């Protein structure tokens, strides 16, 4: 009887334990589900926060770009406005002074005009209160014109009686200077300054000097002769036919005075009715004489051209450019 009671008690306890375990499993499952839900909720919240933060960052970046663009635009507009103001102020106080030839070549002993004028764009038909000043770098005042008359106080002695401007032309903006009986000492840099009712302007002119003459032509016994009395610096002589081919000729130079040469050049086997060119050239002046042989003699005409820069200077520039290009190619 006692044993039977113990058995029943053990069976009942076993059933309670099983029930308790099942209940515990249920709680565990519910807790797991709750934990998964909570984790998913946290993940959703974190994602939402990240999205909100990213959207906010993108919004802040866009606003920053807009502000930067506005600042740059304002700076550009301000710079353009300042440049415009300065240009207007500068244009009111200056006038554009120019020269038709900033590197003229003067023939020693001859007269030379140094070009200087106010641009038509910056002047009316006639200027008011015009003053003109010509200066030479190493000597000072060459010529001055003020109040409608020469003002020659302080003029360099070497230019006295050899310079002038043209009063009627000055009133219209032409301040060109006439330099008479050019000397080798006249070579150098000149500055022309014009002041008027429309402003002030300056131009620099580099005067170079040489000696050149028109050759005379003769034809006799099928020989064409070209003779020039004086050239400086010493030139080279070349003969060409009508097609531009170089011809063989005999040329001699005679030194007449320090650095000045006379030229005698002869072309053999010249033909009647043919035209030949005699080219005399140095680093400053080129003289091309066209000679047409007729039954009565020779018809000739000569054209002079002047170099903008000396051949040596051009050669120097070419050498420098070539060296730079070679260095660039090697690198």
Secondary structure as UniProt FT lines:
FT   HELIX           2..93
FT   STRAND          97..98
FT   STRAND          105..107
FT   TURN            108..109
FT   STRAND          112..114
FT   STRAND          117..118
FT   HELIX           120..122
FT   STRAND          131..136
FT   TURN            137..139
FT   STRAND          140..146
FT   TURN            147..148
FT   STRAND          149..150
FT   TURN            153..154
FT   HELIX           157..159
FT   TURN            160..162
FT   STRAND          163..164
FT   HELIX           167..170
FT   TURN            171..173
FT   STRAND          177..179
FT   HELIX           184..186
FT   STRAND          188..196
FT   TURN            197..198
FT   STRAND          199..211
FT   STRAND          216..220
FT   TURN            221..222
FT   STRAND          223..232
FT   STRAND          236..240
FT   TURN            242..243
FT   STRAND          246..247
FT   STRAND          250..257
FT   TURN            258..259
FT   STRAND          260..267
FT   TURN            272..273
FT   STRAND          275..281
FT   STRAND          285..294
FT   TURN            295..296
FT   STRAND          297..306
FT   HELIX           311..330
//
